[in-house]
Amino acid sequence: MISMCLLGTSVVTSCGSDDDEPETLSKLPYEADAAVYEITNFDSDIAYIELTTAGNYFINHKSYAESKPLSMFVNDVEFPLAFTSNEPVTRAKKKNFWYGTYEKNSDGSYNLKDENATLKITSAGNGLYNLTLNDKTYEGKKLDKRATFARATDLCRSWRLKKVKVEVDATGIITTHISEEASNYTDLMNKLAKNPAIKFPTVEDIEYVSFSNTYMYVVKTSSSIYHKFWKWDNNKLYLNNNEIGYDVTFEGATMKFKNSKSDDSASMTVEYEFTETLVK
C-alpha cells in the first residue's frame, strides 16, 4: 500500500505583489472537513481522496509513480535541487494524480474547481463512507495520517518562493567560492552560469509549494505540477527521501529552509525563503 502523503495547503493562481503578503499565518478554513479517505472498492482506479485544511483536494490513483529531483554539479559533485522534478506534469490533472482547490457547498458537498466536479461524502456505517464523485460512487474508510508535531500547522499550507541563495566552496578541478541569491531559479542560474565549475539543468521557476499534514508536497511551476513526499525527523524536514535534512524556521508569515551538503572537493549551502500564499 502506498503511504498516502497528500499535501494540504492554500493554492492561488497568481502570486500577487509584496503588498499582499500577510504579516501572520492565516487561519486554515477547513479544519473540520480535512480528511484522507482510502478507497476500498477492489476494482476502483482511485487509491485515495484527500481534502486538506487549507482548501486543496488530492485524488491519487493506483498507478501512482514518483518523480526524482534535478541536480546541480560542482566539479562533478552532485547536489540535488529542492522543488524540482525530472518528470513534470504539464497539466494539473493526469491519469494518476488530480490536484486543485475546493469549496464547500451549502448542501455539504464539495466543488472541486479544477476538475469541474462535485464530491459528496456520506456515512455508510461501520466506519465506512460513500464518496460520490459526480455520478460515480466509491466506498472508503477515513485514515488517521495527520502530522501532529508542533510546527505541522505552520508548515502545512501553500508558500510562494521569495528568495533562494546558494553558497559554494570547491577545490579540485576548479577552485572557486560562490555566493549568489535571486528571487527565482531562472535568475539564480543565470548568475551561476558565469562560473565554469558549476553545471546545472534547465529548471522551471516555482509558483508555489504546498505541504499537507499527510506527508506530501506539491510543487507548481509556470507550466507543470508534481508531487512528492516529506517527513519530519529530529526537528528537520526531509524532502523526497533525501538524506539531507532542512532546518526550518518561521517568522510571521515567512518560512525559511536551509541545508548543506559537502564532499571531499566541494560543499554547498542552499537557503530558501517563502511567503504564505493565500486562497483568493
Stockholm file with secondary structure:
# STOCKHOLM 1.0

chainA/1-280         MISMCLLGTSVVTSCGSDDDEPETLSKLPYEADAAVYEITNFDSDIAYIELTTAGNYFINHKSYAESKPLSMFVNDVEFPLAFTSNEPVTRAKKKNFWYGTYEKNSDGSYNLKDENATLKITSAGNGLYNLTLNDKTYEGKKLDKRATFARATDLCRSWRLKKVKVEVDATGIITTHISEEASNYTDLMNKLAKNPAIKFPTVEDIEYVSFSNTYMYVVKTSSSIYHKFWKWDNNKLYLNNNEIGYDVTFEGATMKFKNSKSDDSASMTVEYEFTETLVK
#=GR chainA/1-280 SS CCCCCCCCCCCCSSCCCGGGCCSSCCCCTTTTTCEEEEECCTTCSEEEEEECTTSEEEEEETTCCCCCCCEEEETTEEEECTTCCSSCBSSSEETTEEEEEEEECTTSCEEETTTTEEEEEEEEETTEEEEEETTEEEEEEEECCCCCSTTHHHHSSEEEEEEEEEEEEECSSSCEEEEEEESSHHHHHHHHTTCTTEECCCCCCEEEEEECTTSEEEEEESSCEEEEEEEEETTEEEETTCSSCBEEEEETTEEEEEEEEECSSEEEEEEEEEEECCCC
#=GC SS_cons         CCCCCCCCCCCCSSCCCGGGCCSSCCCCTTTTTCEEEEECCTTCSEEEEEECTTSEEEEEETTCCCCCCCEEEETTEEEECTTCCSSCBSSSEETTEEEEEEEECTTSCEEETTTTEEEEEEEEETTEEEEEETTEEEEEEEECCCCCSTTHHHHSSEEEEEEEEEEEEECSSSCEEEEEEESSHHHHHHHHTTCTTEECCCCCCEEEEEECTTSEEEEEESSCEEEEEEEEETTEEEETTCSSCBEEEEETTEEEEEEEEECSSEEEEEEEEEEECCCC
//
